[in-house]
């Protein structure tokens, strides 16, 4: 039976991915940072639940990062606070 080459996956990649995405980077930028293809990133998400969870949380952190920048740009320049509803 033929086997593919062993995976380069390391659980340390979760920490790297989280920190990188918390700065606003996308999951595809994480793939580049880790030196893997988009397909490998998606494969790791299917195969390693902790990596998948990290990427999902990272996407939320990335969105939060950019929303905070947008709010600062919009309301900081206008010297107003965002409306509360």
N, C-alpha and C positions, 0 to 999 in steps of 0.2 A: 504494500500500500504506500503510495506516495504522499508525502507531507510537504506543506509549504515551509518556507523559512520561518523561524521562530519570531514571534511578535517582539517589537521594540518597546512595548508598553511597560511603563514603570509607574507605580502608584504615586511617585513624586510629581508626575505630570499634572495631577489634580491641583496641587498647590500652585504650580506654575500657571496653569490655565485660569484659576480663580483670580490670582493677583493681576494677571494680564488683562482679563476681561473687566475687572473692577476699575481699571483705568480707562475703559471705554472701547476696548478692542473687541472685534467680532470673533465668533468661533472659527471662522476661516483664517483670521489673523493668528489665532492660537495654533492652528495647524502649521502655518508658516513658521511660527516661533519654535514649535517642537520639531520642525523639519520633516513633517509628514504630509501626505496628500489629504485632500478633502475626503476621499473615499476611506482612507485609513481612520480619520477622525470619526466618521460615521460608524465604521466597523467597531471601533473601540467603544463608542456609545452603546452599541447593541450588546457587546460582549462583556463590558465591565460596568456594572450598575453605579459604582462610586464615581466613575468618570462621567457617565451620563448625567448623574445628579449634579456634579460640579459644573458641567457645561450649561445645564438648565439654569442653575443659580447664577452662573456667570453672565448669562444673557440678561437676566433681570438686573444684575449689578451694572452691566454696561448701559442698559437703558436708563437706569437711575443716574448714572454719571452724566449722560448727555442731557437728561431732563434738568438736572441741577444746573448745568452750565447754561442751558437755554433760559431758565428762570432768572439766573443771575444777570445774564445779558439783557433780557427783556426788562425786568423790574429794577435791576441795579441802575441802569441808565436812566430810567424814568423816575427814580427815587420814590417808587411806590412799592407797596407790598402786594403780593398776589391776592386776588379776591378770595374770601372764605365763603364756602357755600355749605 
